[in-house]
Amino acid sequence: MKHENWSNAIMVTAYVLINCDLGSEEFVISELKSLEDVVEVHGTFGAYDILAKVETELVEKLRETITWKIRKIDKIRSTLTLMGIEGQE
């Protein structure tokens, strides 16, 4: 995963919960890890298959990453995005 240290920048963070086709978890995780703004990826137990943490410097870039990169990965059936609230870390 690519992640730069933005020590002085305020980052926008979102957590994307992902459901994918049965047996495609490793493929989807590999694809997610190749995306620039995806900083963490975890397989999960429960209602969702994968949790991805996305960080960008702009809300618009975050939206583009989720909409045009993550949601377009083959084998992903659905996503649920949770955005962090600034000042409530």
C-alpha positions in Angstrom: 0.0 0.0 0.0 1.2 3.5 -0.8 1.0 5.9 2.0 2.9 9.2 2.4 3.4 11.0 5.7 1.3 14.1 5.6 2.4 15.4 9.0 1.2 19.0 8.4 -1.8 18.3 6.2 -5.3 17.6 7.5 -6.5 14.3 5.9 -10.0 13.3 5.1 -10.7 9.7 6.2 -13.4 7.2 5.3 -13.9 3.6 6.1 -15.4 1.5 3.3 -17.2 -1.7 4.3 -17.3 -4.1 1.3 -19.2 -7.2 0.3 -17.8 -9.2 -2.6 -18.5 -12.4 -4.4 -17.9 -15.5 -2.5 -14.3 -16.6 -2.8 -13.1 -13.4 -4.3 -11.8 -11.8 -1.1 -8.1 -12.2 -1.8 -8.5 -10.7 -5.3 -10.4 -7.7 -4.0 -8.0 -7.1 -1.2 -5.1 -7.2 -3.6 -6.8 -4.7 -5.9 -7.6 -2.4 -3.0 -4.0 -2.5 -1.8 -2.9 -1.2 -5.2 -4.9 2.0 -4.9 -3.0 5.1 -3.9 -5.4 6.5 -1.3 -6.2 3.2 0.4 -4.0 3.1 3.5 -5.3 0.0 5.2 -7.2 -3.2 4.1 -8.6 -5.9 6.4 -10.6 -9.0 5.8 -13.4 -9.2 8.3 -15.9 -11.6 9.9 -19.5 -10.6 10.0 -21.9 -8.8 7.8 -19.1 -7.4 5.5 -16.2 -9.1 3.9 -13.6 -6.4 3.8 -12.8 -3.1 5.6 -10.7 -0.5 3.7 -9.5 2.8 5.2 -9.2 5.6 2.6 -7.3 8.9 3.3 -7.0 11.9 1.0 -6.3 15.6 1.3 -9.6 16.6 -0.3 -13.2 15.4 0.1 -13.6 15.4 -3.7 -10.6 13.2 -4.2 -12.0 10.8 -1.5 -15.4 10.7 -3.3 -13.6 10.0 -6.6 -11.5 7.2 -5.2 -14.5 5.5 -3.7 -16.9 6.0 -6.6 -14.6 5.6 -9.6 -11.9 3.2 -8.2 -13.1 1.1 -5.3 -16.7 0.6 -6.5 -15.5 -0.3 -10.0 -13.3 -3.3 -8.8 -14.6 -6.5 -10.3 -16.3 -8.9 -7.9 -17.4 -6.1 -5.4 -21.2 -6.5 -4.9 -21.8 -3.5 -2.5 -20.1 -0.9 -0.3 -21.0 1.2 2.7 -18.9 4.3 3.4 -18.4 5.8 6.8 -16.8 9.2 6.9 -14.9 10.4 9.9 -16.0 13.7 11.5 -13.3 16.3 11.7 -12.4 17.1 15.3 -13.7 13.9 16.8 -10.6 11.7 16.6 
